[in-house]
Amino acid sequence: MNSSIDTFIRAEIVSFTRDPGDADLPQPGSLAHYSDGLLWLKGSRIHTVGHYSDLSHQLPSDSHVIDYRGKLIMPGFIDTHVHYVQLDIMASYGRQLLDWLNDYTFPEECRFANHAHAEALSNAFLDEMLRSGTTTAQVFGSSHPGSVDAFFTACQKRQLRMLVGKVLMDRNAPDALMDGISGIADSERLIEDWHGNDRLGYSVTPRFAPTSTKIQMDAAGALLRNDSTLWLQTHLAENSGELDWVAELFPGSQDYLAVYEEAGLVGPRSTFAHGIYLDNGMRRRLADRGANIAFCPSSNLFLGSGLFDREAAKQTGMAFTYASDIGAGTDLSGFGTLKAAYQVGQLGGQPLTAWQGFYGLTHGNAKALSLDSHIGQLAPTYEADFVVIDPNSTALLTRRAKHCTTLGERLFALMMLADDRAIYETWAGGICQHRRDL
């Protein structure tokens, strides 16, 4: 996109500059809110943002201002853990984790040996993500390198900032999915071709400890040591049966996390999905290394895996992020993820405020992924990834809004009642990539 093209959008604007804290009101200085704001883009980046009354006199005389008064602009939503290859098995009848893998996941992922199928699903998945207001995600492919090529290609055409990785899996899986000695070589080729190409990044992706030999995990750790700009994504402590299996397979390791530590997979760019069954010692070890746990509330509820303990994470300094975990997750929408996170929190006596939720879904997730210098805020020089939210997208939301007297109440109503219909537009890289059908 031409870097000199100006775009002006007038709307209410909300963006977080740092963690708002746990109180009913955000910490001073953590929230940028313009009830009548102007978002000024230059090409693919944000030039400035502020009150319309302060900025309007700076606009060129022939400026066309897109007038979205009555709508709300926020940074694009970020999803830290999702499987694009599982889009078509969403809402399959629930099983516990290990049964889910064998009954649904592995058979579905076998289909991605077909490159045309991978291309079609890549585009279908991105359509759904953008329709839900998500502009960046950390994504699992299948064990087929072509599944990652197809996904990166689709992302590059749309100029999206995405993290993706080929699943590494050399045991305890169907023969058609195991990558054996080729898995690391395929990953090296994908890194060479795609990592740092435009807005794309590579996440080294061992599925989880039971499906990778120690040799493969050690080799994955070597990839990270050779290039500190790579990311790491895998699963950790999601299900009690999974824990027993890991203890059986790695009898010499102190605990599940130690299996990854011994391979050199735990660092500041490492995301471990779920982290339900952790003790405080494990949480502190993750905190010490700067890793984060992807909290996947709708998936955890759907598979009956358990309830993530946000309070224990905070007390031990362990970073956590918010994620959909499609396909076991039940909603691609960030609103749906936050709604489920609130419900999980209520069951544990850990209420989630709208401030915490929307900070986490935007700046918080960006910070945990080391992307906070690029995305997650609406501020000068940041990439122009944002959503235009229609708070009157449904009759119920309109009714509820009439009884809201504060911004916090309005955001909480969106967190609990909104869905993809509330996403009026999704912009990524300064381009409107999705507009709701009217």
C-alpha positions, 0 to 999 in steps of 0.5 A: 500500500502507498505509504503516503496515502492518508486515511481519516476515520472519526469514531470513539477510540479505545486503546490500552497503553499498559496493564490496567490492573485488577480494580474496577477502574483502570489504572491512571495512564493505562487507557487512551479513550477519545469519545469523539476521536480521529484515527489518522493513517498514512498508508499501512501505519498510524500517523496520529490519534486523538480528539477530533476537535484537537486534530481536525484543523490539521487535516488537508483542506480536501480531506475525506473523513470517514464518519463512524460516530456511534461506532467504536474503534479498538486495536485488532484482536490477537489470538495466541493459540489456534489450529487453522487445520481444525476449522472443519471439526469445530463443534464435533461432539465433545470428547476428552483431549486424547480421544479428541485427538484420535477421533477427530484431529488426526483424521482431519489433519491427514487431509492437509497432504493435499495442497489444494485443500490446504489453500482452500482452508487457509483462505476460509480460516482467514475469512472467518478470523477477519470477520471476527475482528482478529488481525493477528494469530499464532497458528498451528498448521498440520505436520505437512510443510505444504499446509504452512506454505499455503497459509503463509501465502494466503497471509502474505496476499492479505498483508497480515501479521501472522505467526505460523508453524509446521507441527513436529510429530514423530511418534504416537500418531498415525503414520500419515502424520508423522514426519520422522527425520524430515520434520526439522529439515522441513522446518528449516526450509520454511524458516528460510522461506518465510520467517521475517518475510513481510509481516510473517513470523515462524513458530517452531511447533512440536505438537506436545511432548507425547508426540515428539521424541527427545531427539526431535524436541532437542533438535527443535531447541537447537532451531531456537538457539540458532535464531532468537527471533523465532517463536515456540508454540506447543501444549502443556498440562491441559488434561490429567490423562495427558500428565500421566502419559507424559510421566510414563514417557519421560520418567527421568524428568522432574515434571511436564515442564521440565521435558520442555526445559531440558530441550531448550524450548522455554523462553521469552517467545514461548507460548504453552497452550492451556497450563491448567495443571501447574503447581506454583513452582512450574509457574515461577519457572515459566515466569523466570524465563518469560514464557506465557500460557495461552488461556483457552477458556472455551476449549477447556470447557468444551473438552472438560479439561479444567479451569485455568487459575488466573490468580495463581498466574498473577501471584507467581508473575507468570504471563498468560494470554487469551486464545480461541484454540479452534477447533476444540474452542467453540468461538473464533470471536475474541468476544466469545473468548472473553465471555468464556474467560469471564465464566471460568473466572467466576467459577474460581472466584476470579472475576474478569473486568472488561478492562482486563479482558480487552487489554489482554486481547490487544496490547497484553497478547501483543506484549506476550508475543514480543509484538508490542512494538508493532501491534496492539495499540492505536498510537503513532508509528504502529501498524494500522490493524484495528476493528470498527465495532458496532455497539448497536449490531443487535437489538439486544445490544442496543437495549442494553446500551441504553442502561449503560452509563459508563465506558466500563459498562459498555465494554462489559456488555460487548464482552458478554453479548457481542459476536461477529455481527458487532464487527463492522469492519476489520482493517489490517495493514491500513486496508479494510479487509472485512466489511460486515454485510449490511 
